[in-house]
Each structure stands twice: as structure tokens, then as C-alpha cells.
């Protein structure tokens, strides 16, 4: 369906994606401010434990120089590490930071001047909350584990390869796979190689990285260790936008081509189809052998804003308010969103029949939910069947019970947090 107003849309959209990727950190900061600003109720039965103010320092990976594992701008990659204690001393939780992708020289150049492309801009100290917390009240099952947050600075979900770098003066380093290998090597030397229990997690693009590297993570650890993976808001859909354009598919194609990501994807998949199709989670999970848990909102605001209704697909602004707040959507728009939810449930269908798999698909207009105390585990957390995300993940990880929680459609769940970007900050 031709529309003259949309000519040149894709060229403009690359700038929009760059802004979205860089702006991701701003969104995460805003989410933190929003949740931290909520006051706990006075009732002792519903007291909310506010996030710890204990800050974890950034460790730069100096040994990466030897392997050439650099961020986009050539700076050293890094991670934050909080040592485990007590019964968790030999257990490890690794969390991969999220933050979108870059799909062109232009967008990667923008990205390398931010914390998502350079360690020069990373905060030297960050709090660990939610699934990263050492407070048992916030993180009942993993609080005393060795906990690592891997910083994300390559723009391709830790899956780029240097063979695809341009030698024409751009000075961009596509080294995501090398970053993954270098950080793993360092953590193995710090005790990960002797792990009794381990969980690889990640949010958004970090959730996608978790899926890509899940089996490799398993392969590095002792055979008798319990090793599982958890992807939070990383299940990006290969769906057409509201105009029928394959926006996400085209974007991923550019990322895969630019950074040579195909070498990090499963060989079974890339021999059967276009490599950029193999970066979509619905294809990745077909080949993952390690037990996997998916946490995803059915109305992921990032996917609604960039997959279903990217800015260029709505020239008349009909979706403008709905894109920013699900509570501003009319009945026709809600019908579209319910269709998007159905596509997600179909895409995760394999996990529903996998006895070792688990899921928590709630009906919230939100994005990442595991790394913040208030959405991970608190008196006010989103629930399905009266269970928080933390309780559901714990039940799955420790085999306490089968955990496949799928929420009823919006607006049925009163425990949801719905982000509203129409409100002044």
C-alpha cells in the first residue's frame, strides 16, 4: 500500500532507532526514579523495602587488551561484581545490561559517545536492586549469590565480530562476541568455574544476549552444576507494524549485516533461513538446550513503540497518545494490542510444552521488570495468581513447582504497573 508521505521513512527511521537506543538509558533512569519515588503504605503488612543505597564499583576488563575485546569506541569493557556469602558462596548470577542496538555507521557513531558504546561514560558506581540485590527481602532466592552485572557497550547483544569491521577510518569496533568471551574468562578465574548453581539473565537487548549465549554459558560450567537462563523483556517479535512493514525484521537485518552477528547464531538456523531471522527469540529457543525462563509483558511498551507502531508508521499521529500510555488507547487500538499479545503467546508456545521451561507473561505496559525491587519482589509488585516474578522464577529455578504464568488480557490485572509517558516528569 503505497503512501507518498512515507517515502524516505526508512532512512529517517535509522535516526529514530539511534535516538531510541541512546534514550533507553534515560528511560531506565526514569523508571528507577518513578519506582523509587513511590511511597510505601503505612500498613506493616505491606511495607515495601526500598532499594539498597550500597553502590557496586565498575571493574574494567584490562585483560581484554590481549584479545581485542573492546567497546564500540575502542575502550575497555566492564562489569560490576558483588561477592556472594554463606550458602550462596559457590552460586553465581550474571545479568547482561540492555540498551537497544545500532544498525548503521551513523547510529553506531552516535552510540559510541554514550555509556552504551564506551566505558568512558559508564557510571563508576551503581546500585544493585531487584534480582541483583543482596537483601533477602528484595531477592529471597538469590540474595547471597555472587552477582555480576555485565555492561553492554557493543550495540549487537554481545554478538558482533571484528571481521565485519570497516577499515575506512570509522574507528568502530564490532567486538561483542569477544567481550562476552573475555568477561566469561575473567569470571571463570574468579570462581565461576566451580559454580554449584548459576543463572544467566539479561534485560531487553541483554535478554536477547542471554538467549544467544545461554548454551555457551552452560558449556563453560561444571557438568554437575545447575545452570539455567532467564530472559527479561528480550522476546522481540518478528511482526509487521501497523502499516504492514517489516520494521523490526529490516532493522535486525541491518544489525546482523553490519556487525557480523551470524557467526554467533545457531548453525542449524542459519543454514535454513536468512541469518537475520535467526536473531529473533522465537527461532533461538528452538535450539536452546539449557532450561529457560521468559519474563515478558504482553504489552511491552518498547515493542509497541518500535515494532508495532514505530514513529514513521503513524504520520497522522493517531497512535501518538496510545504509544505513550496504554490507558490512552481507544477500543480499536486495544484490539490491535490484543493481537500483538496473541502473537507473543504463539511465539513462546514451545516453552509452554517444555517441562523444564518457565514463563511469566503479565499484562502490563512496561519493559524490564527483574532489576527493580518494586517490579521484581515487593508488597506492591505485579502478580499473576498471587505470585511475584521473583517467586515464580524461584519456584522454576529450584524445581519447587511448574511455573508457566500467563496473565489474562489487559485491563484485568490491578497489580500491574503501566508506564505513562504522557505525564510530565
VOGU-3710 file (C-alpha; in Angstrom, 3 decimals, decimal comma):
1> xxxxxxxxxx> 0,000/0,000/0,000  1,936/2,994/-1,289  1,832/6,236/0,624  3,834/9,231/-0,671  4,152/10,665/2,852  6,212/7,618/3,852  8,865/7,921/1,128  12,245/8,061/2,758  10,762/6,741/6,000  13,321/4,011/6,452
11> xxxxxxxxxx> 16,250/6,421/6,165  14,694/8,643/8,803  13,860/5,624/10,944  17,536/4,794/11,437  17,955/8,112/13,228  14,869/7,278/15,248  16,396/3,944/16,229  19,610/5,677/17,273  17,639/8,035/19,470  15,687/5,072/20,857
21> xxxxxxxxxx> 18,868/3,176/21,682  20,590/6,115/23,361  17,357/7,119/25,036  16,995/3,650/26,522  19,280/4,578/29,393  17,180/7,669/30,010  14,050/5,512/30,138  15,669/3,135/32,603  16,726/6,076/34,760  13,173/7,444/34,621
31> xxxxxxxxxx> 11,769/4,050/35,595  14,088/3,946/38,585  13,062/7,427/39,645  9,393/6,551/39,247  9,566/3,407/41,338  11,889/4,908/43,937  9,546/7,874/44,353  6,534/5,741/45,264  5,802/5,857/48,984  5,230/2,615/50,864
41> xxxxxxxxxx> 1,939/2,257/52,653  1,894/2,728/56,393  0,456/-0,733/56,975  3,067/-3,058/58,481  1,661/-5,926/56,446  2,535/-4,195/53,175  5,792/-2,453/53,976  7,939/-2,046/50,854  11,681/-2,412/51,323  13,273/0,474/49,458
51> xxxxxxxxxx> 16,284/-0,302/47,218  19,659/-0,501/48,903  21,920/2,525/48,567  25,003/0,293/48,578  26,863/1,019/45,337  28,871/-1,532/43,379  32,057/-0,334/41,605  32,803/-0,751/37,907  35,659/-3,115/37,070  37,314/-2,510/33,702
61> xxxxxxxxxx> 38,474/-5,628/31,923  42,164/-4,862/31,415  42,939/-8,362/30,167  40,640/-7,586/27,210  43,502/-5,712/25,549  45,186/-9,011/24,754  42,143/-10,387/22,935  40,939/-7,137/21,366  37,642/-7,221/23,249  36,741/-3,538/23,007
71> xxxxxxxxxx> 33,598/-1,431/23,237  32,395/0,348/20,086  34,838/3,221/20,618  37,831/1,027/21,482  37,576/1,472/25,265  37,724/-1,451/27,691  34,502/-3,309/28,556  33,476/-3,626/32,178  31,317/-5,278/34,795  30,162/-4,807/38,388
81> xxxxxxxxxx> 30,722/-7,661/40,858  29,290/-8,267/44,327  30,732/-11,312/46,071  28,425/-13,989/47,440  28,347/-15,195/51,009  27,132/-18,041/53,206  25,232/-20,747/51,346  25,467/-18,690/48,150  29,273/-18,519/48,052  29,519/-21,032/45,183
91> xxxxxxxxxx> 26,457/-19,809/43,283  26,535/-17,206/40,505  24,029/-14,872/38,875  25,135/-12,948/35,782  22,945/-10,155/34,419  23,533/-8,592/30,987  22,588/-4,922/30,713  20,150/-3,845/27,998  20,050/-0,821/25,718  18,967/-1,425/22,109
101> xxxxxxxxxx> 21,266/-1,824/19,119  22,949/0,187/16,367  22,289/-0,778/12,757  24,425/1,651/10,742  27,725/3,500/10,864  25,765/6,643/11,718  23,887/5,131/14,660  26,977/3,336/15,991  28,910/6,632/15,845  26,197/8,212/17,990
111> xxxxxxxxxx> 26,181/5,265/20,343  29,935/5,218/20,929  29,659/8,611/22,616  27,388/7,159/25,314  27,670/4,550/28,072  26,101/2,060/25,647  29,170/2,248/23,408  32,023/3,334/25,644  33,187/2,631/29,181  34,395/6,238/29,313
121> xxxxxxxxxx> 30,795/7,277/30,008  29,761/4,453/32,338  28,840/5,247/35,939  31,705/4,077/38,169  29,237/3,100/40,900  25,732/1,651/40,512  23,124/0,188/42,896  22,133/-3,470/42,725  18,383/-3,905/43,164  15,743/-6,469/42,294
131> xxxxxxxxxx> 17,283/-9,727/41,106  20,737/-8,208/41,741  20,067/-7,272/45,357  21,876/-8,714/48,380  18,768/-8,025/50,507  16,746/-11,144/51,221  13,553/-9,079/51,446  14,045/-7,950/47,826  15,614/-11,077/46,418  14,616/-14,088/48,525
141> xxxxxxxxxx> 16,223/-16,850/46,445  19,419/-15,308/45,051  20,365/-12,586/47,561  23,565/-14,244/48,821  24,906/-15,391/45,441  27,891/-13,950/43,614  26,187/-11,329/41,442  27,600/-9,738/38,300  26,191/-7,039/36,052  27,843/-7,118/32,627
151> xxxxxxxxxx> 27,884/-3,681/30,995  26,642/-3,508/27,412  28,805/-1,486/25,034  28,852/-3,167/21,616  25,386/-2,462/20,155  24,719/-6,022/18,961  23,726/-8,020/22,050  27,333/-9,170/22,664  27,336/-10,958/19,314  29,330/-8,792/16,872
161> xxxxxxxxxx> 32,540/-9,954/15,164  35,642/-7,949/14,138  35,710/-9,500/10,650  32,848/-7,177/9,744  34,620/-4,002/10,838  35,193/-1,340/8,227  38,818/-0,336/7,710  37,954/3,062/6,249  38,609/5,324/9,188  35,304/4,850/11,035
171> xxxxxxxxxx> 37,166/3,576/14,122  34,259/1,413/15,210  34,926/-1,870/16,987  32,437/-4,698/16,490  33,682/-6,986/19,232  30,591/-8,124/21,150  31,398/-11,839/20,949  34,944/-11,166/22,152  33,574/-9,078/25,044  31,347/-11,963/26,096
181> xxxxxxxxxx> 34,273/-14,411/25,944  36,664/-12,068/27,794  34,245/-11,367/30,661  33,405/-15,061/30,948  37,126/-15,874/31,089  37,681/-13,404/33,913  34,660/-14,573/35,914  35,669/-18,209/35,493  39,027/-17,310/37,041  37,223/-15,601/39,953
191> xxxxxxxxxx> 35,299/-18,746/40,894  32,536/-19,173/38,304  34,353/-22,301/37,060  33,452/-24,004/40,364  29,823/-22,884/40,465  27,299/-25,241/42,035  24,323/-23,223/40,762  24,274/-20,495/38,113  21,735/-18,287/36,371  22,375/-16,143/33,295
201> xxxxxxxxxx> 19,936/-13,246/32,995  19,543/-10,075/30,977  17,122/-7,241/30,256  15,934/-6,134/26,796  18,894/-6,344/24,381  20,628/-8,057/27,301  17,736/-10,512/27,391  18,380/-11,254/23,728  22,095/-11,678/24,533  21,082/-14,137/27,249
211> xxxxxxxxxx> 19,235/-16,232/24,686  22,120/-16,079/22,201  24,741/-17,138/24,773  22,666/-19,397/27,025  24,049/-22,743/25,862  27,605/-21,401/25,718  27,223/-20,297/29,338  26,128/-23,819/30,241  29,107/-25,307/28,352  31,638/-23,345/30,442
221> xxxxxxxxxx> 30,363/-24,618/33,803  30,739/-27,931/35,657  28,564/-30,714/34,303  27,031/-31,335/37,722  26,105/-27,664/38,251  22,502/-26,477/37,993  22,598/-23,935/35,151  19,611/-22,055/33,748  18,818/-18,853/31,820  16,290/-16,055/32,282
231> xxxxxxxxxx> 15,455/-13,508/29,568  13,617/-10,380/30,757  11,793/-8,304/28,096  14,087/-9,826/25,480  11,481/-11,669/23,430  11,311/-9,343/20,430  8,721/-10,305/17,844  9,104/-10,691/14,098  5,808/-8,933/13,461  4,728/-6,370/10,839
241> xxxxxxxxxx> 3,943/-2,872/12,036  0,506/-1,283/11,670  1,219/-0,446/8,004  2,368/-3,976/7,211  6,071/-3,041/7,038  8,628/-5,491/8,461  10,232/-2,770/10,563  11,913/-4,979/13,164  12,948/-7,572/10,606  14,580/-4,914/8,421
251> xxxxxxxxxx> 16,304/-3,398/11,423  17,714/-6,697/12,643  18,871/-7,467/9,102  20,957/-4,287/9,182  22,391/-5,089/12,640  23,345/-8,635/11,610  24,936/-7,463/8,356  26,799/-4,531/9,903  28,308/-6,372/12,863  28,668/-9,903/11,507
261> xxxxxxxxxx> 26,291/-11,356/14,079  25,526/-14,514/12,046  28,657/-16,216/13,424  27,132/-16,091/16,924  23,781/-17,548/15,869  22,851/-21,214/15,809  24,182/-23,048/12,772  21,007/-25,111/12,373  19,019/-21,934/11,912  21,318/-20,001/9,580
271> xxxxxxxxxx> 21,521/-22,971/7,222  17,728/-22,985/6,925  16,878/-19,304/6,646  18,139/-15,751/6,297  20,569/-15,203/9,233  18,747/-12,083/10,436  15,659/-14,236/11,063  17,754/-16,353/13,419  18,290/-13,476/15,850  14,588/-13,452/16,718
281> xxxxxxxxxx> 13,919/-15,271/20,006  11,166/-17,439/18,523  13,869/-19,030/16,350  16,598/-19,058/19,012  14,520/-21,005/21,555  14,069/-23,846/19,056  17,731/-24,754/19,548  18,396/-23,855/23,202  19,069/-26,958/25,314  19,546/-25,199/28,668
291> xxxxxxxxxx> 16,415/-24,679/30,836  14,936/-21,280/30,042  12,526/-18,848/31,705  10,885/-15,933/29,873  9,691/-12,808/31,724  7,852/-10,513/29,323  4,949/-8,083/29,474  2,303/-8,834/26,896  2,175/-5,083/26,183  5,888/-4,295/26,207
301> xxxxxxxxxx> 5,955/-0,526/25,691  9,299/-0,665/23,848  7,960/-3,146/21,318  4,715/-1,252/20,902  6,663/1,953/20,249  9,290/0,433/17,939  7,897/-2,795/16,476  4,123/-2,428/16,254  3,844/1,379/15,934  7,238/2,882/15,077
311> xxxxxxxxxx> 7,030/6,669/14,766  7,303/6,626/10,977  4,269/4,342/10,651  1,922/6,907/12,227  2,294/10,110/10,158  -1,113/11,442/11,205  -0,463/10,905/14,924  -3,483/8,677/15,520  -1,375/6,403/17,751  0,619/9,167/19,441
321> xxxxxxxxxx> -1,015/9,029/22,880  -1,658/5,279/22,816  2,038/4,628/22,110  2,879/6,529/25,279  0,194/5,168/27,577  -1,976/2,086/27,185  -4,639/3,855/29,238  -4,971/6,415/26,407  -5,793/3,776/23,766  -9,226/3,558/22,174
331> xxxxxxxxxx> -11,073/0,285/21,559  -9,665/-0,169/18,044  -6,114/0,345/19,272  -6,648/-2,056/22,174  -7,829/-4,640/19,647  -4,516/-4,220/17,811  -2,608/-4,599/21,063  -4,522/-7,781/21,883  -3,437/-9,137/18,517  0,177/-8,321/19,411
341> xxxxxxxxxx> -0,273/-10,172/22,711  -1,611/-13,202/20,819  1,487/-13,151/18,599  3,713/-13,192/21,688  1,854/-16,134/23,217  2,138/-18,034/19,946  5,864/-17,257/19,699  6,573/-18,592/23,218  4,438/-21,651/22,575  7,412/-24,038/22,580
351> xxxxxxxxxx> 8,131/-23,165/26,211  4,565/-23,968/27,207  5,215/-27,584/26,234  8,772/-27,732/27,610  8,744/-29,357/31,056  11,984/-27,545/32,021  10,860/-24,157/30,685  9,044/-21,436/32,573  7,405/-18,088/31,891  5,787/-15,074/33,476
361> xxxxxxxxxx> 3,786/-13,142/30,860  1,890/-10,352/32,582  -0,477/-7,800/31,078  1,454/-4,669/31,972  2,566/-1,703/29,840  6,169/-1,834/30,998  9,531/-3,128/29,784  12,236/-4,735/32,007  10,902/-5,945/35,358  13,572/-8,068/37,083
371> xxxxxxxxxx> 16,222/-5,485/38,004  13,971/-3,164/40,043  12,792/-4,115/43,510  9,275/-2,872/43,035  8,544/-4,978/39,973  10,706/-7,977/40,956  9,556/-8,573/44,539  7,794/-6,212/46,915  4,412/-5,817/48,552  3,329/-3,789/45,517
381> xxxxxxxxxx> 4,803/-5,984/42,762  2,829/-7,180/39,738  1,411/-10,625/40,375  -0,145/-13,494/38,490  -2,092/-15,967/40,624  -0,852/-14,001/43,632  2,819/-14,711/42,845  5,501/-12,115/42,170  8,023/-12,511/39,372  10,699/-13,399/41,943
391> xxxxxxxxxx> 8,540/-16,117/43,497  7,719/-17,558/40,077  11,368/-17,572/38,955  12,458/-19,119/42,259  9,843/-21,871/42,010  11,089/-22,653/38,495  14,816/-22,480/39,208  14,679/-24,683/42,305  12,073/-27,054/40,833  9,600/-26,281/43,600
401> xxxxxxxxxx> 6,736/-26,320/41,116  5,968/-25,911/37,424  5,809/-22,205/36,640  4,081/-21,106/33,470  2,165/-17,979/34,430  0,185/-16,278/31,649  -1,929/-13,281/32,614  -5,422/-12,523/31,395  -5,655/-9,709/28,773  -5,467/-6,004/29,657
411> xxxxxxxxxx> -7,005/-4,415/31,691  -7,726/-7,329/34,015  -4,691/-7,220/36,342  -4,920/-4,478/39,014  -1,383/-5,218/40,268  0,264/-4,036/37,030  2,487/-1,008/36,683  1,566/0,783/33,465  4,143/3,318/32,352  2,590/6,606/31,242
421> xxxxx> 4,907/8,766/29,177  2,212/11,398/28,634  2,610/12,596/32,211  5,099/15,385/32,959  8,190/14,140/34,761
//
